[in-house]
């Protein structure tokens, strides 16, 4: 196929003898071609910028979706369901846990996989993922901490209560940590905005009834043993925590029972054994796991 430039040269040679006319015409054609290319490129850039702007508008974060990193208070409803889990409030209590003179609210929560009804205890247990303690302090601070000392918790006496073990105006937290059936233990904890921490039984404790280490007290609860714990206030204003282990050794329901009592006082974050006593006598077979005379 002939080159368009050659055809153009022939046509111009026939009608215009001016030798510069051809070059001027060719330059004009090239100039117009460059202008068309620039126009096309400008249009493409404008369309690309518009597309990017539409993408940014569609996916830009809104003020409600920005996380500040601050813990938020969970809803007050008994159960809160998300796409992955359900939050079931297992127990609540109130007290002044940080000692600032204001009331703090504590909740023990079960985190359950899927949309499970919190009223269905068996389904909750079979789908239980973890447990958590939430505390709303009167100061406005919020604590949310996984609780791993029992799973599930409250399988025995169901204890979840504030108790002031030493009468200083600052409450400790007593929690039934199970394991359930004929055994039941209660753990005692210090609570503040930094976390939930177990109280410690100071060395040497009172083995084998009360071992040194985390303050988890209790034991057997059946026809042959009873292991209640009691906090009591004395006439002089002092307070004591008493752990009792009673073993049935008689020939009938009246006993006698072999009874060992360990008495402790709270000093700081430690429980110090002050005395222990052995005796024989009758003992009730329907003892509460924790008798809270220090609330």
FINUBA-602942 format. One record per atom (N, C-alpha, C): residue in three letters; atom name; x, z, y. Coordinates in steps of 0.2 Angstrom, whole numbers, plus 5000, padded with zeros to 4 digits. Layout:
<nodes>
r,a,u,w,v
ALA,CA,X,Z,Y
...
</nodes>
This chain:
<nodes>
r,a,u,w,v
UNK,N,5004,5000,4994
UNK,CA,5000,5000,5000
UNK,C,5004,5000,5006
UNK,N,5003,4995,5011
UNK,CA,5007,4995,5017
UNK,C,5007,5002,5021
UNK,N,5013,5003,5024
UNK,CA,5013,5009,5028
UNK,C,5009,5008,5035
UNK,N,5005,5013,5037
UNK,CA,5001,5012,5043
UNK,C,5006,5011,5049
UNK,N,5012,5013,5049
UNK,CA,5016,5013,5055
UNK,C,5018,5005,5055
UNK,N,5019,5002,5049
UNK,CA,5021,4995,5050
UNK,C,5015,4991,5052
UNK,N,5009,4992,5050
UNK,CA,5003,4989,5053
UNK,C,5003,4990,5060
UNK,N,5004,4996,5062
UNK,CA,5003,4997,5069
UNK,C,5009,4994,5073
UNK,N,5015,4993,5071
UNK,CA,5020,4989,5074
UNK,C,5018,4982,5075
UNK,N,5015,4979,5070
UNK,CA,5013,4972,5070
UNK,C,5008,4971,5075
UNK,N,5003,4976,5075
UNK,CA,4997,4975,5080
UNK,C,5000,4975,5087
UNK,N,5004,4980,5088
UNK,CA,5007,4981,5095
UNK,C,5011,4975,5097
UNK,N,5015,4972,5092
UNK,CA,5019,4967,5094
UNK,C,5016,4961,5096
UNK,N,5009,4960,5094
UNK,CA,5005,4954,5096
UNK,C,5002,4955,5102
UNK,N,5000,4961,5104
UNK,CA,4997,4961,5111
UNK,C,5001,4964,5116
UNK,N,5006,4968,5115
UNK,CA,5010,4971,5120
UNK,C,5018,4970,5119
UNK,N,5020,4966,5123
UNK,CA,5028,4964,5123
UNK,C,5032,4970,5125
UNK,N,5029,4975,5128
UNK,CA,5033,4981,5130
UNK,C,5037,4984,5125
UNK,N,5043,4985,5124
UNK,CA,5047,4988,5118
UNK,C,5046,4995,5118
UNK,N,5044,4999,5124
UNK,CA,5043,5006,5124
UNK,C,5036,5008,5122
UNK,N,5032,5003,5121
UNK,CA,5025,5005,5120
UNK,C,5024,5008,5113
UNK,N,5027,5005,5108
UNK,CA,5027,5008,5101
UNK,C,5029,5015,5101
UNK,N,5035,5017,5104
UNK,CA,5037,5023,5103
UNK,C,5033,5028,5106
UNK,N,5030,5026,5112
UNK,CA,5026,5031,5116
UNK,C,5020,5032,5112
UNK,N,5017,5027,5109
UNK,CA,5011,5028,5104
UNK,C,5012,5032,5098
UNK,N,5018,5031,5095
UNK,CA,5019,5035,5089
UNK,C,5020,5043,5091
UNK,N,5023,5044,5097
UNK,CA,5024,5051,5099
UNK,C,5017,5054,5101
UNK,N,5013,5050,5104
UNK,CA,5006,5053,5105
UNK,C,5003,5055,5099
UNK,N,5003,5050,5093
UNK,CA,5000,5052,5087
UNK,C,5003,5058,5084
UNK,N,5010,5059,5084
UNK,CA,5013,5065,5081
UNK,C,5010,5071,5085
UNK,N,5010,5071,5092
UNK,CA,5008,5076,5096
UNK,C,5001,5079,5094
UNK,N,4996,5074,5093
UNK,CA,4989,5075,5091
UNK,C,4989,5078,5084
UNK,N,4993,5076,5079
UNK,CA,4993,5079,5073
UNK,C,4996,5086,5073
UNK,N,5001,5088,5077
UNK,CA,5003,5095,5077
UNK,C,4998,5099,5080
UNK,N,4994,5097,5085
UNK,CA,4989,5101,5088
UNK,C,4983,5102,5083
UNK,N,4982,5097,5079
UNK,CA,4977,5098,5074
UNK,C,4979,5103,5069
UNK,N,4985,5103,5067
UNK,CA,4988,5108,5062
UNK,C,4988,5115,5065
UNK,N,4990,5116,5071
UNK,CA,4990,5122,5075
UNK,C,4983,5125,5075
UNK,N,4978,5120,5076
UNK,CA,4971,5123,5077
UNK,C,4968,5125,5070
UNK,N,4970,5122,5064
UNK,CA,4968,5124,5058
UNK,C,4971,5130,5056
UNK,N,4978,5131,5058
UNK,CA,4981,5138,5056
UNK,C,4978,5143,5060
UNK,N,4977,5142,5066
UNK,CA,4973,5148,5070
UNK,C,4967,5150,5068
UNK,N,4963,5145,5065
UNK,CA,4956,5146,5062
UNK,C,4957,5150,5056
UNK,N,4962,5148,5052
UNK,CA,4963,5152,5046
UNK,C,4965,5159,5047
UNK,N,4970,5160,5052
UNK,CA,4972,5167,5054
UNK,C,4966,5171,5056
UNK,N,4962,5168,5060
UNK,CA,4956,5172,5063
UNK,C,4951,5174,5057
UNK,N,4950,5169,5052
UNK,CA,4946,5171,5047
UNK,C,4949,5177,5042
UNK,N,4956,5176,5041
UNK,CA,4959,5182,5037
UNK,C,4958,5188,5041
UNK,N,4959,5189,5047
UNK,CA,4959,5195,5051
UNK,C,4952,5198,5051
UNK,N,4947,5193,5051
UNK,CA,4940,5195,5051
UNK,C,4938,5198,5044
UNK,N,4941,5195,5039
UNK,CA,4940,5198,5032
UNK,C,4943,5205,5031
UNK,N,4949,5206,5034
UNK,CA,4952,5212,5033
UNK,C,4948,5218,5037
UNK,N,4945,5216,5043
UNK,CA,4941,5220,5047
UNK,C,4935,5222,5043
UNK,N,4932,5218,5039
UNK,CA,4926,5219,5035
UNK,C,4928,5224,5030
UNK,N,4933,5223,5026
UNK,CA,4935,5228,5021
UNK,C,4937,5235,5024
UNK,N,4940,5235,5029
UNK,CA,4941,5242,5032
UNK,C,4935,5245,5034
UNK,N,4930,5242,5037
UNK,CA,4924,5245,5039
UNK,C,4920,5247,5033
UNK,N,4920,5243,5027
UNK,CA,4917,5245,5021
UNK,C,4920,5251,5018
UNK,N,4926,5252,5018
UNK,CA,4929,5258,5014
UNK,C,4933,5263,5018
UNK,N,4932,5263,5025
UNK,CA,4935,5268,5029
UNK,C,4932,5275,5027
UNK,N,4936,5281,5028
UNK,CA,4933,5287,5026
UNK,C,4928,5290,5032
UNK,N,4923,5293,5030
UNK,CA,4919,5296,5035
UNK,C,4920,5303,5036
UNK,N,4918,5306,5041
UNK,CA,4919,5313,5042
UNK,C,4917,5318,5037
UNK,N,4912,5316,5033
UNK,CA,4909,5321,5028
UNK,C,4914,5320,5021
UNK,N,4918,5315,5021
UNK,CA,4922,5314,5014
UNK,C,4929,5317,5015
UNK,N,4931,5319,5021
UNK,CA,4938,5321,5022
UNK,C,4938,5328,5020
UNK,N,4943,5330,5015
UNK,CA,4944,5336,5013
UNK,C,4949,5340,5017
UNK,N,4947,5346,5019
UNK,CA,4952,5350,5023
UNK,C,4956,5354,5019
UNK,N,4955,5355,5013
UNK,CA,4960,5359,5008
UNK,C,4958,5366,5008
UNK,N,4952,5368,5012
UNK,CA,4950,5375,5012
UNK,C,4945,5376,5007
UNK,N,4945,5382,5003
UNK,CA,4940,5383,4998
UNK,C,4933,5384,5001
UNK,N,4928,5381,4998
UNK,CA,4921,5382,5000
UNK,C,4917,5386,4996
UNK,N,4912,5389,4999
UNK,CA,4907,5393,4995
UNK,C,4903,5389,4991
UNK,N,4902,5391,4984
UNK,CA,4897,5387,4980
UNK,C,4890,5389,4982
UNK,N,4885,5384,4980
UNK,CA,4878,5386,4982
UNK,C,4876,5392,4978
UNK,N,4871,5395,4981
UNK,CA,4868,5401,4979
UNK,C,4864,5401,4973
UNK,N,4862,5395,4971
UNK,CA,4858,5394,4965
UNK,C,4861,5396,4959
UNK,N,4857,5398,4954
UNK,CA,4860,5401,4947
UNK,C,4864,5395,4944
UNK,N,4862,5389,4944
UNK,CA,4866,5384,4941
UNK,C,4867,5378,4946
UNK,N,4873,5375,4946
UNK,CA,4875,5370,4950
UNK,C,4877,5364,4945
UNK,N,4874,5358,4945
UNK,CA,4876,5353,4940
UNK,C,4880,5348,4944
UNK,N,4886,5345,4941
UNK,CA,4889,5339,4944
UNK,C,4889,5334,4938
UNK,N,4892,5329,4939
UNK,CA,4892,5323,4934
UNK,C,4896,5326,4928
UNK,N,4901,5331,4929
UNK,CA,4905,5333,4923
UNK,C,4904,5340,4920
UNK,N,4901,5344,4924
UNK,CA,4900,5351,4922
UNK,C,4894,5354,4926
UNK,N,4892,5360,4923
UNK,CA,4887,5364,4926
UNK,C,4890,5371,4927
UNK,N,4889,5374,4933
UNK,CA,4891,5381,4934
UNK,C,4885,5386,4933
UNK,N,4886,5390,4929
UNK,CA,4881,5396,4927
UNK,C,4884,5402,4930
UNK,N,4880,5406,4934
UNK,CA,4881,5412,4936
UNK,C,4880,5417,4931
UNK,N,4885,5421,4928
UNK,CA,4884,5425,4922
UNK,C,4882,5432,4925
UNK,N,4885,5434,4930
UNK,CA,4884,5441,4933
UNK,C,4887,5442,4940
UNK,N,4884,5446,4944
UNK,CA,4886,5447,4951
UNK,C,4886,5455,4952
UNK,N,4891,5457,4957
UNK,CA,4891,5463,4959
UNK,C,4894,5463,4966
UNK,N,4893,5469,4970
UNK,CA,4896,5469,4976
UNK,C,4900,5476,4977
UNK,N,4904,5476,4982
UNK,CA,4908,5482,4984
UNK,C,4913,5480,4989
UNK,N,4917,5485,4991
UNK,CA,4923,5484,4996
UNK,C,4929,5483,4992
UNK,N,4931,5477,4990
UNK,CA,4936,5476,4985
UNK,C,4943,5476,4989
UNK,N,4943,5474,4995
UNK,CA,4949,5473,4999
UNK,C,4950,5479,5004
UNK,N,4946,5484,5004
UNK,CA,4946,5490,5008
UNK,C,4946,5489,5016
UNK,N,4943,5484,5018
UNK,CA,4942,5482,5025
UNK,C,4936,5485,5028
UNK,N,4932,5489,5024
UNK,CA,4926,5492,5027
UNK,C,4919,5487,5027
UNK,N,4920,5481,5024
UNK,CA,4915,5476,5024
UNK,C,4913,5475,5016
UNK,N,4907,5473,5015
UNK,CA,4905,5472,5008
UNK,C,4907,5465,5006
UNK,N,4909,5465,5000
UNK,CA,4912,5459,4997
UNK,C,4907,5457,4991
UNK,N,4906,5451,4990
UNK,CA,4901,5449,4984
UNK,C,4905,5445,4979
UNK,N,4904,5447,4973
UNK,CA,4908,5444,4967
UNK,C,4903,5441,4962
UNK,N,4905,5436,4959
UNK,CA,4902,5432,4954
UNK,C,4906,5430,4948
UNK,N,4904,5431,4942
UNK,CA,4907,5429,4936
UNK,C,4903,5422,4934
UNK,N,4907,5417,4934
UNK,CA,4904,5410,4932
UNK,C,4906,5407,4926
UNK,N,4902,5404,4922
UNK,CA,4904,5400,4916
UNK,C,4903,5392,4918
UNK,N,4909,5389,4917
UNK,CA,4909,5382,4918
UNK,C,4908,5378,4912
UNK,N,4902,5374,4911
UNK,CA,4900,5371,4905
UNK,C,4900,5364,4906
UNK,N,4902,5360,4900
UNK,CA,4902,5353,4900
UNK,C,4895,5350,4900
UNK,N,4894,5345,4905
UNK,CA,4888,5342,4904
UNK,C,4882,5346,4908
UNK,N,4876,5342,4908
UNK,CA,4870,5345,4911
UNK,C,4867,5350,4906
UNK,N,4869,5356,4906
UNK,CA,4867,5361,4901
UNK,C,4862,5366,4905
UNK,N,4857,5368,4902
UNK,CA,4853,5374,4904
UNK,C,4856,5380,4904
UNK,N,4857,5384,4909
UNK,CA,4860,5390,4909
UNK,C,4856,5396,4906
UNK,N,4850,5394,4905
UNK,CA,4846,5399,4901
UNK,C,4847,5399,4893
UNK,N,4850,5393,4891
UNK,CA,4851,5392,4884
UNK,C,4858,5395,4882
UNK,N,4858,5402,4880
UNK,CA,4864,5405,4879
UNK,C,4869,5402,4874
UNK,N,4865,5399,4868
UNK,CA,4869,5396,4863
UNK,C,4872,5390,4865
UNK,N,4868,5386,4869
UNK,CA,4871,5379,4871
UNK,C,4877,5380,4876
UNK,N,4876,5385,4881
UNK,CA,4881,5387,4886
UNK,C,4888,5389,4882
UNK,N,4887,5393,4877
UNK,CA,4893,5395,4873
UNK,C,4896,5389,4870
UNK,N,4892,5385,4867
UNK,CA,4895,5379,4863
UNK,C,4898,5374,4867
UNK,N,4896,5374,4874
UNK,CA,4899,5369,4878
UNK,C,4903,5372,4884
UNK,N,4905,5378,4883
UNK,CA,4909,5382,4888
UNK,C,4916,5379,4888
UNK,N,4918,5377,4895
UNK,CA,4925,5375,4896
UNK,C,4929,5380,4899
UNK,N,4927,5385,4903
UNK,CA,4931,5390,4906
UNK,C,4926,5395,4910
UNK,N,4929,5400,4912
UNK,CA,4926,5405,4916
UNK,C,4930,5406,4923
UNK,N,4926,5408,4928
UNK,CA,4929,5409,4934
UNK,C,4926,5415,4938
UNK,N,4930,5418,4942
UNK,CA,4927,5423,4947
UNK,C,4928,5421,4954
UNK,N,4922,5421,4957
UNK,CA,4921,5419,4964
UNK,C,4920,5426,4968
UNK,N,4924,5427,4974
UNK,CA,4923,5432,4978
UNK,C,4922,5430,4985
UNK,N,4916,5432,4988
UNK,CA,4915,5430,4995
UNK,C,4917,5437,4999
UNK,N,4922,5437,5003
UNK,CA,4924,5443,5006
UNK,C,4920,5444,5013
UNK,N,4919,5450,5015
UNK,CA,4915,5451,5021
UNK,C,4919,5449,5027
UNK,N,4925,5447,5026
UNK,CA,4929,5445,5032
UNK,C,4928,5437,5033
UNK,N,4925,5434,5028
UNK,CA,4924,5427,5028
UNK,C,4928,5423,5023
UNK,N,4933,5426,5020
UNK,CA,4938,5423,5016
UNK,C,4934,5422,5009
UNK,N,4937,5417,5005
UNK,CA,4934,5415,4999
UNK,C,4939,5415,4993
UNK,N,4938,5418,4988
UNK,CA,4942,5418,4982
UNK,C,4939,5414,4976
UNK,N,4942,5409,4973
UNK,CA,4940,5406,4967
UNK,C,4945,5406,4962
UNK,N,4945,5410,4957
UNK,CA,4950,5410,4952
UNK,C,4948,5410,4945
UNK,N,4951,5406,4941
UNK,CA,4950,5405,4933
UNK,C,4951,5412,4930
UNK,N,4946,5414,4926
UNK,CA,4947,5421,4922
UNK,C,4948,5419,4915
UNK,N,4953,5421,4912
UNK,CA,4955,5419,4905
UNK,C,4956,5425,4900
UNK,N,4954,5431,4903
UNK,CA,4955,5437,4898
UNK,C,4949,5437,4893
UNK,N,4944,5433,4894
UNK,CA,4939,5433,4888
UNK,C,4935,5426,4889
UNK,N,4933,5424,4883
UNK,CA,4929,5417,4883
UNK,C,4925,5417,4877
UNK,N,4919,5419,4877
UNK,CA,4915,5421,4883
UNK,C,4916,5428,4885
UNK,N,4914,5430,4891
UNK,CA,4914,5437,4893
UNK,C,4907,5440,4892
UNK,N,4907,5447,4893
UNK,CA,4901,5450,4893
UNK,C,4897,5450,4887
UNK,N,4901,5450,4881
UNK,CA,4898,5449,4875
UNK,C,4896,5456,4872
UNK,N,4898,5461,4875
UNK,CA,4896,5468,4873
UNK,C,4891,5471,4877
UNK,N,4894,5476,4881
UNK,CA,4889,5480,4886
UNK,C,4887,5476,4892
UNK,N,4890,5470,4893
UNK,CA,4889,5466,4899
UNK,C,4891,5469,4906
UNK,N,4897,5473,4905
UNK,CA,4899,5476,4912
UNK,C,4902,5471,4916
UNK,N,4900,5471,4922
UNK,CA,4903,5468,4928
UNK,C,4901,5472,4934
UNK,N,4905,5476,4936
UNK,CA,4903,5481,4941
UNK,C,4909,5484,4945
UNK,N,4907,5485,4952
UNK,CA,4912,5488,4956
UNK,C,4912,5496,4955
UNK,N,4918,5498,4955
UNK,CA,4919,5505,4954
UNK,C,4925,5508,4958
UNK,N,4925,5513,4961
UNK,CA,4930,5516,4965
UNK,C,4933,5522,4961
UNK,N,4939,5520,4957
UNK,CA,4942,5524,4953
UNK,C,4945,5530,4956
UNK,N,4948,5530,4962
UNK,CA,4951,5535,4965
UNK,C,4948,5538,4971
UNK,N,4942,5535,4973
UNK,CA,4939,5538,4979
UNK,C,4942,5536,4986
UNK,N,4946,5531,4986
UNK,CA,4949,5529,4992
UNK,C,4945,5524,4997
UNK,N,4939,5523,4994
UNK,CA,4935,5518,4998
UNK,C,4936,5511,4996
UNK,N,4941,5509,4992
UNK,CA,4942,5503,4990
UNK,C,4940,5502,4983
UNK,N,4935,5497,4981
UNK,CA,4933,5497,4974
UNK,C,4937,5493,4970
UNK,N,4938,5495,4964
UNK,CA,4940,5491,4958
UNK,C,4935,5487,4955
UNK,N,4937,5482,4950
UNK,CA,4931,5478,4947
UNK,C,4932,5480,4939
UNK,N,4927,5482,4936
UNK,CA,4926,5483,4929
UNK,C,4923,5477,4926
UNK,N,4926,5474,4920
UNK,CA,4923,5468,4917
UNK,C,4923,5469,4909
UNK,N,4917,5468,4906
UNK,CA,4917,5468,4899
UNK,C,4920,5462,4896
UNK,N,4926,5463,4893
UNK,CA,4930,5457,4890
UNK,C,4929,5456,4883
UNK,N,4924,5460,4880
UNK,CA,4922,5459,4873
UNK,C,4927,5462,4868
UNK,N,4928,5459,4862
UNK,CA,4926,5453,4860
UNK,C,4919,5452,4857
UNK,N,4915,5458,4857
UNK,CA,4908,5458,4855
UNK,C,4908,5460,4847
UNK,N,4902,5460,4845
UNK,CA,4900,5462,4838
UNK,C,4901,5470,4838
UNK,N,4905,5473,4834
UNK,CA,4906,5480,4834
UNK,C,4912,5482,4838
UNK,N,4915,5478,4842
UNK,CA,4921,5479,4846
UNK,C,4919,5477,4853
UNK,N,4921,5482,4858
UNK,CA,4920,5480,4865
UNK,C,4925,5484,4869
UNK,N,4928,5480,4874
UNK,CA,4933,5482,4878
UNK,C,4931,5481,4885
UNK,N,4933,5485,4890
UNK,CA,4932,5484,4897
UNK,C,4939,5484,4900
UNK,N,4940,5479,4905
UNK,CA,4946,5478,4908
UNK,C,4945,5480,4916
UNK,N,4950,5483,4919
UNK,CA,4949,5485,4926
UNK,C,4954,5481,4930
UNK,N,4952,5479,4936
UNK,CA,4955,5474,4940
UNK,C,4956,5476,4947
UNK,N,4961,5474,4950
UNK,CA,4962,5475,4958
UNK,C,4960,5468,4960
UNK,N,4956,5468,4966
UNK,CA,4954,5461,4969
UNK,C,4955,5461,4976
UNK,N,4958,5456,4978
UNK,CA,4960,5455,4985
UNK,C,4960,5447,4986
UNK,N,4960,5445,4993
UNK,CA,4960,5438,4994
UNK,C,4966,5434,4990
UNK,N,4971,5437,4988
UNK,CA,4976,5433,4984
UNK,C,4975,5432,4977
UNK,N,4970,5436,4974
UNK,CA,4968,5435,4967
UNK,C,4965,5441,4964
UNK,N,4964,5440,4957
UNK,CA,4961,5446,4953
UNK,C,4967,5448,4949
UNK,N,4969,5454,4949
UNK,CA,4975,5457,4945
UNK,C,4973,5463,4941
UNK,N,4975,5463,4935
UNK,CA,4974,5469,4931
UNK,C,4977,5475,4933
UNK,N,4974,5481,4933
UNK,CA,4977,5487,4933
UNK,C,4981,5488,4927
UNK,N,4987,5492,4928
UNK,CA,4991,5494,4922
UNK,C,4991,5501,4920
UNK,N,4991,5502,4914
UNK,CA,4992,5509,4911
UNK,C,4999,5510,4911
UNK,N,5001,5516,4915
UNK,CA,5008,5517,4915
UNK,C,5011,5520,4909
UNK,N,5018,5519,4908
UNK,CA,5021,5522,4902
UNK,C,5021,5529,4902
UNK,N,5020,5533,4897
UNK,CA,5020,5530,4890
UNK,C,5013,5529,4888
UNK,N,5008,5530,4892
UNK,CA,5001,5529,4890
UNK,C,4999,5535,4885
UNK,N,4995,5533,4880
UNK,CA,4992,5538,4875
UNK,C,4991,5535,4869
UNK,N,4997,5532,4866
UNK,CA,4995,5528,4860
UNK,C,4993,5532,4854
UNK,N,4990,5530,4849
UNK,CA,4987,5523,4848
UNK,C,4981,5521,4852
UNK,N,4978,5527,4856
UNK,CA,4972,5526,4859
UNK,C,4972,5522,4865
UNK,N,4977,5523,4869
UNK,CA,4977,5520,4876
UNK,C,4985,5518,4876
UNK,N,4985,5511,4876
UNK,CA,4992,5508,4876
UNK,C,4994,5506,4883
UNK,N,5001,5507,4884
UNK,CA,5003,5505,4891
UNK,C,5003,5497,4892
UNK,N,5002,5495,4898
UNK,CA,5001,5488,4899
UNK,C,4994,5487,4903
UNK,N,4991,5481,4903
UNK,CA,4985,5480,4906
UNK,C,4980,5485,4904
UNK,N,4976,5487,4909
UNK,CA,4971,5492,4908
UNK,C,4965,5489,4905
UNK,N,4965,5488,4898
UNK,CA,4959,5486,4894
UNK,C,4958,5492,4889
UNK,N,4952,5495,4890
UNK,CA,4950,5501,4887
UNK,C,4944,5500,4883
UNK,N,4943,5504,4877
UNK,CA,4937,5503,4873
UNK,C,4939,5503,4866
UNK,N,4935,5500,4862
UNK,CA,4936,5500,4855
UNK,C,4930,5499,4851
UNK,N,4929,5502,4845
UNK,CA,4924,5501,4841
UNK,C,4917,5504,4843
UNK,N,4912,5501,4842
UNK,CA,4905,5503,4843
UNK,C,4900,5501,4837
UNK,N,4900,5506,4832
UNK,CA,4896,5505,4826
UNK,C,4894,5512,4824
UNK,N,4891,5512,4818
UNK,CA,4889,5518,4815
UNK,C,4895,5523,4813
UNK,N,4901,5520,4813
UNK,CA,4907,5525,4811
UNK,C,4911,5526,4817
UNK,N,4910,5523,4823
UNK,CA,4915,5524,4828
UNK,C,4911,5522,4835
UNK,N,4913,5526,4840
UNK,CA,4911,5525,4847
UNK,C,4917,5526,4852
UNK,N,4918,5521,4857
UNK,CA,4923,5521,4861
UNK,C,4921,5520,4868
UNK,N,4917,5525,4871
UNK,CA,4915,5524,4878
UNK,C,4921,5525,4883
UNK,N,4920,5523,4889
UNK,CA,4924,5524,4895
UNK,C,4920,5527,4900
UNK,N,4922,5532,4904
UNK,CA,4918,5535,4909
UNK,C,4923,5536,4915
UNK,N,4920,5535,4921
UNK,CA,4923,5537,4928
UNK,C,4919,5543,4930
UNK,N,4922,5548,4932
UNK,CA,4918,5554,4934
UNK,C,4921,5557,4940
UNK,N,4917,5559,4945
UNK,CA,4919,5563,4951
UNK,C,4919,5570,4950
UNK,N,4925,5573,4952
UNK,CA,4925,5581,4951
UNK,C,4923,5584,4957
UNK,N,4922,5591,4957
UNK,CA,4919,5594,4963
UNK,C,4924,5594,4968
UNK,N,4930,5594,4967
UNK,CA,4935,5594,4973
UNK,C,4936,5587,4976
UNK,N,4932,5582,4974
UNK,CA,4933,5575,4977
UNK,C,4937,5571,4973
UNK,N,4941,5573,4968
UNK,CA,4946,5569,4964
UNK,C,4941,5565,4959
UNK,N,4944,5560,4957
UNK,CA,4941,5556,4952
UNK,C,4945,5554,4946
UNK,N,4942,5554,4940
UNK,CA,4946,5553,4934
UNK,C,4943,5547,4929
UNK,N,4947,5544,4926
UNK,CA,4944,5539,4921
UNK,C,4946,5542,4914
UNK,N,4941,5542,4910
UNK,CA,4941,5545,4903
UNK,C,4940,5540,4898
UNK,N,4944,5539,4893
UNK,CA,4943,5535,4888
UNK,C,4942,5539,4881
UNK,N,4937,5538,4878
UNK,CA,4935,5542,4872
UNK,C,4935,5538,4866
UNK,N,4938,5540,4860
UNK,CA,4938,5537,4854
UNK,C,4935,5542,4849
UNK,N,4929,5541,4846
UNK,CA,4925,5546,4842
UNK,C,4925,5542,4835
UNK,N,4927,5546,4830
UNK,CA,4926,5543,4823
UNK,C,4922,5548,4819
UNK,N,4917,5545,4815
UNK,CA,4912,5548,4811
UNK,C,4916,5551,4805
UNK,N,4916,5557,4804
UNK,CA,4920,5560,4798
UNK,C,4915,5565,4794
UNK,N,4909,5565,4796
UNK,CA,4904,5570,4792
UNK,C,4901,5566,4786
UNK,N,4896,5571,4783
UNK,CA,4893,5568,4777
UNK,C,4886,5566,4779
UNK,N,4883,5567,4785
UNK,CA,4877,5565,4787
UNK,C,4877,5562,4794
UNK,N,4871,5560,4797
UNK,CA,4871,5557,4804
UNK,C,4873,5562,4809
UNK,N,4872,5569,4808
UNK,CA,4874,5574,4813
UNK,C,4881,5574,4814
UNK,N,4885,5572,4809
UNK,CA,4893,5572,4810
UNK,C,4895,5577,4805
UNK,N,4901,5580,4806
UNK,CA,4904,5580,4813
UNK,C,4908,5573,4814
UNK,N,4910,5573,4821
UNK,CA,4914,5567,4823
UNK,C,4921,5570,4825
UNK,N,4926,5566,4824
UNK,CA,4933,5567,4826
UNK,C,4933,5564,4833
UNK,N,4935,5568,4838
UNK,CA,4935,5565,4845
UNK,C,4941,5566,4849
UNK,N,4944,5560,4851
UNK,CA,4950,5560,4855
UNK,C,4948,5558,4862
UNK,N,4950,5562,4867
UNK,CA,4949,5560,4874
UNK,C,4955,5559,4878
UNK,N,4956,5553,4882
UNK,CA,4962,5552,4886
UNK,C,4960,5552,4893
UNK,N,4963,5556,4897
UNK,CA,4961,5557,4904
UNK,C,4966,5554,4909
UNK,N,4964,5549,4913
UNK,CA,4969,5546,4918
UNK,C,4967,5546,4925
UNK,N,4971,5545,4930
UNK,CA,4970,5545,4937
UNK,C,4973,5538,4939
UNK,N,4970,5535,4944
UNK,CA,4973,5529,4947
UNK,C,4978,5531,4953
UNK,N,4984,5528,4952
UNK,CA,4989,5529,4957
UNK,C,4991,5522,4959
UNK,N,4989,5520,4965
UNK,CA,4991,5513,4967
UNK,C,4987,5508,4963
UNK,N,4991,5504,4959
UNK,CA,4988,5499,4954
UNK,C,4989,5501,4947
UNK,N,4991,5508,4946
UNK,CA,4993,5510,4939
UNK,C,4988,5516,4937
UNK,N,4986,5516,4931
UNK,CA,4983,5522,4928
UNK,C,4988,5526,4924
UNK,N,4988,5533,4927
UNK,CA,4993,5537,4924
UNK,C,4989,5542,4920
UNK,N,4991,5543,4913
UNK,CA,4988,5548,4909
UNK,C,4990,5555,4911
UNK,N,4985,5559,4912
UNK,CA,4986,5566,4914
UNK,C,4985,5571,4909
UNK,N,4981,5569,4904
UNK,CA,4980,5574,4898
UNK,C,4976,5570,4892
UNK,N,4977,5573,4886
UNK,CA,4973,5571,4881
UNK,C,4971,5577,4877
UNK,N,4965,5576,4873
UNK,CA,4962,5581,4869
UNK,C,4959,5579,4863
UNK,N,4960,5583,4858
UNK,CA,4956,5582,4851
UNK,C,4951,5587,4850
UNK,N,4946,5585,4847
UNK,CA,4940,5590,4845
UNK,C,4936,5587,4840
UNK,N,4932,5592,4837
UNK,CA,4927,5590,4832
UNK,C,4920,5592,4835
UNK,N,4915,5588,4834
UNK,CA,4908,5590,4836
UNK,C,4903,5584,4835
UNK,N,4897,5585,4838
UNK,CA,4893,5579,4838
UNK,C,4894,5574,4843
UNK,N,4891,5568,4842
UNK,CA,4893,5563,4847
UNK,C,4887,5558,4847
UNK,N,4885,5556,4852
UNK,CA,4879,5551,4852
UNK,C,4881,5544,4850
UNK,N,4877,5541,4846
UNK,CA,4879,5534,4843
UNK,C,4876,5528,4847
UNK,N,4873,5530,4853
UNK,CA,4871,5525,4858
UNK,C,4875,5525,4864
UNK,N,4881,5526,4864
UNK,CA,4885,5527,4870
UNK,C,4885,5521,4874
UNK,N,4885,5521,4881
UNK,CA,4886,5515,4885
UNK,C,4894,5514,4885
UNK,N,4895,5507,4885
UNK,CA,4902,5506,4885
UNK,C,4906,5508,4891
UNK,N,4903,5508,4897
UNK,CA,4906,5511,4903
UNK,C,4901,5514,4907
UNK,N,4902,5521,4908
UNK,CA,4898,5525,4912
UNK,C,4901,5526,4919
UNK,N,4898,5522,4924
UNK,CA,4901,5522,4930
UNK,C,4899,5527,4935
UNK,N,4902,5533,4935
UNK,CA,4900,5538,4940
UNK,C,4904,5538,4946
UNK,N,4907,5532,4948
UNK,CA,4911,5532,4954
UNK,C,4909,5525,4958
UNK,N,4903,5523,4957
UNK,CA,4901,5517,4961
UNK,C,4899,5519,4968
</nodes>
